[in-house]
Amino acid sequence: MVSRNSVYSFNLGDSSRQLQANFVREFKEISITDTTKPRIITFSHPVLPDEQNLGNIYVATDINGDNKVEGVIVAGVSGNNCQISVKPPGDQWLAGASYYLILEPGLQSALNKTLGIRTRMKFTVE
């Protein structure tokens, strides 16, 4: 989960956007046993809920995020605009598979603040 204490921003001068793409904030790997349960991400600020912005959150099968998992549904959580739900494709994560939950630096809050750094967390389904 992303919280106030785990979101970092860097001021890298004129070329900050280009350089920030090379930095990654990595969360500790987790194992999950419930293959049907969505992953819930909690942010310190409300997230801009439009489809283009939520496209900055995805699941991939590789560490670099090049192999996006098709069919993953990213949506706001009803009643909590600081949470985003990431639902598995076909209502089930594959047992034995490893995935990377990736948040791109352009992810924007409702207050016009961006995440500013690529963030990822590996999770393995037991």
CORLIN-V538051 format. One record per residue. N is the residue number from 1. RES is the residue in one small letter. OMEGA is omega in whole degrees, 0 to 359 (NA if undefined). Layout:
((N;RES;OMEGA) (N;RES;OMEGA))
//
This chain:
((1;m;178) (2;v;179) (3;s;182) (4;r;183) (5;n;183) (6;s;175) (7;v;183) (8;y;173) (9;s;182) (10;f;173) (11;n;186) (12;l;177) (13;g;186) (14;d;184) (15;s;187) (16;s;183) (17;r;179) (18;q;182) (19;l;182) (20;q;180) (21;a;181) (22;n;180) (23;f;179) (24;v;172) (25;r;185) (26;e;175) (27;f;181) (28;k;179) (29;e;177) (30;i;173) (31;s;178) (32;i;180) (33;t;180) (34;d;185) (35;t;182) (36;t;185) (37;k;175) (38;p;172) (39;r;179) (40;i;178) (41;i;179) (42;t;181) (43;f;179) (44;s;179) (45;h;176) (46;p;181) (47;v;175) (48;l;192) (49;p;184) (50;d;187) (51;e;180) (52;q;179) (53;n;180) (54;l;174) (55;g;176) (56;n;177) (57;i;180) (58;y;179) (59;v;179) (60;a;178) (61;t;179) (62;d;186) (63;i;182) (64;n;178) (65;g;181) (66;d;182) (67;n;181) (68;k;178) (69;v;180) (70;e;175) (71;g;176) (72;v;181) (73;i;178) (74;v;184) (75;a;175) (76;g;177) (77;v;181) (78;s;177) (79;g;179) (80;n;184) (81;n;174) (82;c;181) (83;q;177) (84;i;178) (85;s;177) (86;v;185) (87;k;182) (88;p;177) (89;p;180) (90;g;179) (91;d;179) (92;q;170) (93;w;181) (94;l;178) (95;a;180) (96;g;182) (97;a;173) (98;s;181) (99;y;174) (100;y;172) (101;l;186) (102;i;175) (103;l;182) (104;e;184) (105;p;183) (106;g;179) (107;l;190) (108;q;175) (109;s;177) (110;a;179) (111;l;180) (112;n;174) (113;k;178) (114;t;179) (115;l;172) (116;g;180) (117;i;179) (118;r;184) (119;t;179) (120;r;177) (121;m;177) (122;k;171) (123;f;182) (124;t;180) (125;v;180) (126;e;NA))
//
